[in-house]
Amino acid sequence: MLDAARTRRRHPPNSPIAMNIKHTLPLILMLAVATPALGQETPLPSHRLTLTGYGLYDFHYATGDIGGGALQLAWHVAPTFSLEAGAEYASSNRIAAKLSGEATLLTTPQGRRLTLRNSYLWRHFPQLDLQEFTGALQVGWHARHIQLHLGLCNRYTAALIQHSDGGRGTVFEPMNVMFAAEGWWHNLLTPHAWNIGLRWSNYNDFIIERVANWFFSAKALYTLPKGADLYAEVGIHPVGSLNLTASYDGWFLHLGATKQL
């Protein structure tokens, strides 16, 4: 199925996965140290934890119904740096896990922020016996009513079934563009009891599509009296597997909550 080079059981030092970690992870760690000196900071409580959980439902004409859920934990290590880890289970279709770090490069007096995010995503497709590794680097702009993200990622897909010589079929995508644009009704920089918005992107928390495969969604947030946030997202997305799009007849629904610990 995969027309690619064979690799050994253990990836050599110059493999795509090793190169992702070698070149991008040190960058985000250095930024975590350097950014407090840039711009005017908007202080956040240090060591704050934010827990997010949601249930998901995807409908594909090609693959049928997919149900599951996800859990994410964010740790605000410093006013200008945070770490996030999460995992997703989507029935027998896919299992995913991610790890990311985000540094604030600049904060304006009005509270707008320029950020840099380094993330790693692992996905496993049990039905296809494939796994996928993606490393990404993104720049973000967080304003009153708009959030914009633009970045690059590379992807490494490997077959779990070994060849007779001990190697595996692999595919390496050296570059893919990631983008996201969100618009919200209420000002994001000040607290509100509710908010609604629209999102256009080629990725979400645990899926990164190619640049021509888009997600369109509507989002809603509601803040409960005790500090928890409820949210919902419904949208359409490309149907297919491994970034191969069959049609645009799929849709998804996410329902969840966020709580600061």
BAKE-376800 format. One record per residue (C-alpha): residue in three letters; x, z, y. Coordinates in pm, whole numbers. Example, Ala and Ser with C-alpha at 12.3 -4.5 7.8 and 13.67 -1.06 7.14 Angstrom:
residues 2
('ALA', (1230, 780, -450))
('SER', (1367, 714, -106))
end
This chain:
residues 261
('MET', (0, 0, 0))
('LEU', (278, 82, 241))
('ASP', (522, -198, 314))
('ALA', (816, 11, 417))
('ALA', (1156, 151, 342))
('ARG', (1210, 415, 77))
('THR', (1336, 758, 161))
('ARG', (1483, 1039, -40))
('ARG', (1304, 1362, -120))
('ARG', (1486, 1542, 160))
('HIS', (1498, 1370, 496))
('PRO', (1850, 1297, 625))
('PRO', (1962, 1442, 962))
('ASN', (1879, 1115, 1142))
('SER', (1527, 1077, 999))
('PRO', (1235, 1032, 1245))
('ILE', (1114, 1389, 1193))
('ALA', (1458, 1537, 1255))
('MET', (1507, 1316, 1562))
('ASN', (1172, 1430, 1710))
('ILE', (1267, 1796, 1679))
('LYS', (1628, 1743, 1788))
('HIS', (1549, 1557, 2111))
('THR', (1217, 1696, 2237))
('LEU', (1195, 2061, 2133))
('PRO', (1512, 2168, 2322))
('LEU', (1373, 1991, 2630))
('ILE', (1055, 2196, 2642))
('LEU', (1250, 2518, 2579))
('MET', (1483, 2442, 2870))
('LEU', (1186, 2368, 3094))
('ALA', (1038, 2706, 3005))
('VAL', (1345, 2868, 3159))
('ALA', (1379, 2632, 3456))
('THR', (1020, 2595, 3581))
('PRO', (972, 2940, 3743))
('ALA', (1201, 2818, 4022))
('LEU', (994, 2503, 4089))
('GLY', (701, 2493, 4331))
('GLN', (466, 2777, 4412))
('GLU', (338, 2951, 4103))
('THR', (-16, 3061, 4031))
('PRO', (52, 3376, 3823))
('LEU', (-116, 3415, 3486))
('PRO', (-117, 3733, 3278))
('SER', (189, 3730, 3054))
('HIS', (141, 3762, 2677))
('ARG', (-225, 3661, 2700))
('LEU', (-378, 3526, 2379))
('THR', (-667, 3280, 2368))
('LEU', (-848, 3214, 2039))
('THR', (-1059, 2899, 1996))
('GLY', (-1271, 2806, 1696))
('TYR', (-1519, 2525, 1642))
('GLY', (-1719, 2350, 1376))
('LEU', (-1707, 1972, 1353))
('TYR', (-1927, 1699, 1221))
('ASP', (-1814, 1335, 1202))
('PHE', (-2030, 1046, 1093))
('HIS', (-1861, 727, 970))
('TYR', (-2050, 433, 831))
('ALA', (-1736, 354, 632))
('THR', (-1662, 700, 488))
('GLY', (-1992, 888, 525))
('ASP', (-2043, 1237, 668))
('ILE', (-1744, 1464, 734))
('GLY', (-1787, 1835, 808))
('GLY', (-1533, 2105, 874))
('GLY', (-1383, 2329, 1137))
('ALA', (-1072, 2419, 1334))
('LEU', (-899, 2729, 1467))
('GLN', (-645, 2741, 1751))
('LEU', (-442, 3024, 1906))
('ALA', (-272, 2993, 2247))
('TRP', (-10, 3241, 2369))
('HIS', (77, 3244, 2741))
('VAL', (438, 3354, 2704))
('ALA', (508, 3340, 3079))
('PRO', (324, 3232, 3395))
('THR', (465, 2879, 3353))
('PHE', (492, 2844, 2976))
('SER', (253, 2868, 2680))
('LEU', (263, 2803, 2306))
('GLU', (-27, 2685, 2092))
('ALA', (-79, 2657, 1715))
('GLY', (-383, 2535, 1526))
('ALA', (-521, 2402, 1199))
('GLU', (-816, 2181, 1104))
('TYR', (-1000, 2118, 779))
('ALA', (-1234, 1818, 761))
('SER', (-1390, 1827, 409))
('SER', (-1186, 1614, 167))
('ASN', (-1095, 1358, 431))
('ARG', (-807, 1528, 612))
('ILE', (-618, 1853, 667))
('ALA', (-416, 1898, 986))
('ALA', (-190, 2146, 1163))
('LYS', (-25, 2137, 1504))
('LEU', (228, 2323, 1717))
('SER', (280, 2261, 2090))
('GLY', (444, 2404, 2400))
('GLU', (342, 2340, 2761))
('ALA', (549, 2407, 3073))
('THR', (421, 2402, 3432))
('LEU', (661, 2194, 3641))
('LEU', (488, 2235, 3976))
('THR', (194, 2428, 4125))
('THR', (52, 2336, 4466))
('PRO', (-87, 2593, 4713))
('GLN', (-437, 2472, 4616))
('GLY', (-373, 2551, 4249))
('ARG', (-319, 2198, 4118))
('ARG', (-60, 2182, 3841))
('LEU', (187, 1928, 3703))
('THR', (268, 2002, 3338))
('LEU', (485, 1877, 3053))
('ARG', (366, 1921, 2693))
('ASN', (567, 1878, 2373))
('SER', (359, 1874, 2054))
('TYR', (392, 1817, 1681))
('LEU', (105, 1718, 1453))
('TRP', (96, 1708, 1072))
('ARG', (-196, 1552, 885))
('HIS', (-262, 1520, 513))
('PHE', (-510, 1272, 362))
('PRO', (-585, 1399, 8))
('GLN', (-789, 1097, -98))
('LEU', (-507, 857, -7))
('ASP', (-212, 1076, -110))
('LEU', (-56, 1031, 233))
('GLN', (82, 1261, 499))
('GLU', (159, 1191, 861))
('PHE', (397, 1351, 1113))
('THR', (368, 1285, 1489))
('GLY', (586, 1408, 1775))
('ALA', (462, 1366, 2133))
('LEU', (570, 1429, 2492))
('GLN', (308, 1421, 2771))
('VAL', (284, 1469, 3146))
('GLY', (-40, 1623, 3277))
('TRP', (-206, 1662, 3617))
('HIS', (-467, 1940, 3652))
('ALA', (-676, 1912, 3969))
('ARG', (-1012, 2046, 4089))
('HIS', (-1240, 1800, 3914))
('ILE', (-999, 1577, 3722))
('GLN', (-746, 1624, 3443))
('LEU', (-509, 1338, 3357))
('HIS', (-255, 1314, 3072))
('LEU', (-12, 1036, 2987))
('GLY', (263, 1036, 2725))
('LEU', (445, 878, 2435))
('CYS', (457, 968, 2067))
('ASN', (618, 843, 1748))
('ARG', (461, 865, 1406))
('TYR', (601, 889, 1055))
('THR', (369, 820, 759))
('ALA', (483, 893, 403))
('ALA', (326, 841, 62))
('LEU', (320, 1156, -150))
('ILE', (346, 961, -476))
('GLN', (712, 915, -562))
('HIS', (869, 594, -688))
('SER', (1058, 585, -1014))
('ASP', (1388, 616, -828))
('GLY', (1276, 935, -649))
('GLY', (1196, 769, -312))
('ARG', (866, 738, -129))
('GLY', (708, 454, 67))
('THR', (722, 526, 440))
('VAL', (617, 374, 772))
('PHE', (772, 470, 1106))
('GLU', (598, 384, 1437))
('PRO', (865, 432, 1707))
('MET', (634, 435, 2009))
('ASN', (266, 482, 2088))
('VAL', (104, 554, 2425))
('MET', (-122, 860, 2459))
('PHE', (-366, 897, 2747))
('ALA', (-661, 1113, 2846))
('ALA', (-880, 1127, 3158))
('GLU', (-1143, 1396, 3216))
('GLY', (-1387, 1440, 3504))
('TRP', (-1586, 1763, 3558))
('TRP', (-1889, 1849, 3771))
('HIS', (-1766, 2188, 3895))
('ASN', (-1423, 2278, 4030))
('LEU', (-1197, 2365, 3736))
('LEU', (-974, 2589, 3949))
('THR', (-1247, 2845, 4020))
('PRO', (-1474, 3029, 3770))
('HIS', (-1824, 2891, 3706))
('ALA', (-2099, 2998, 3469))
('TRP', (-2130, 2644, 3334))
('ASN', (-1970, 2302, 3363))
('ILE', (-2018, 1951, 3227))
('GLY', (-1772, 1663, 3206))
('LEU', (-1679, 1325, 3058))
('ARG', (-1361, 1236, 2867))
('TRP', (-1191, 904, 2785))
('SER', (-881, 914, 2565))
('ASN', (-713, 785, 2250))
('TYR', (-661, 1131, 2096))
('ASN', (-815, 1473, 2048))
('ASP', (-684, 1806, 1915))
('PHE', (-595, 1679, 1566))
('ILE', (-618, 1297, 1582))
('ILE', (-392, 1055, 1769))
('GLU', (-513, 693, 1760))
('ARG', (-335, 383, 1882))
('VAL', (-375, 307, 2249))
('ALA', (-656, 52, 2196))
('ASN', (-870, 289, 1982))
('TRP', (-1063, 502, 2229))
('PHE', (-1270, 819, 2225))
('PHE', (-1560, 853, 2472))
('SER', (-1726, 1194, 2490))
('ALA', (-1942, 1427, 2698))
('LYS', (-1847, 1796, 2718))
('ALA', (-2027, 2115, 2824))
('LEU', (-1902, 2471, 2885))
('TYR', (-2097, 2794, 2927))
('THR', (-1942, 3134, 3005))
('LEU', (-2100, 3440, 2846))
('PRO', (-2112, 3774, 3034))
('LYS', (-1840, 3935, 2815))
('GLY', (-1576, 3671, 2883))
('ALA', (-1628, 3435, 2591))
('ASP', (-1686, 3064, 2653))
('LEU', (-1917, 2843, 2449))
('TYR', (-1857, 2471, 2446))
('ALA', (-1991, 2151, 2297))
('GLU', (-1858, 1797, 2277))
('VAL', (-2033, 1486, 2148))
('GLY', (-1887, 1137, 2152))
('ILE', (-1812, 807, 1982))
('HIS', (-1484, 701, 1826))
('PRO', (-1332, 421, 1617))
('VAL', (-1410, 413, 1247))
('GLY', (-1129, 366, 998))
('SER', (-828, 533, 840))
('LEU', (-464, 558, 949))
('ASN', (-530, 392, 1287))
('LEU', (-684, 83, 1125))
('THR', (-1018, 36, 1301))
('ALA', (-1316, -116, 1122))
('SER', (-1580, -79, 1396))
('TYR', (-1690, 152, 1677))
('ASP', (-1993, 291, 1495))
('GLY', (-1866, 644, 1437))
('TRP', (-1968, 955, 1631))
('PHE', (-1869, 1320, 1630))
('LEU', (-1996, 1663, 1735))
('HIS', (-1791, 1978, 1806))
('LEU', (-1950, 2318, 1867))
('GLY', (-1731, 2622, 1928))
('ALA', (-1625, 2922, 2133))
('THR', (-1317, 3049, 2314))
('LYS', (-1223, 3415, 2359))
('GLN', (-932, 3575, 2544))
('LEU', (-772, 3855, 2344))
end
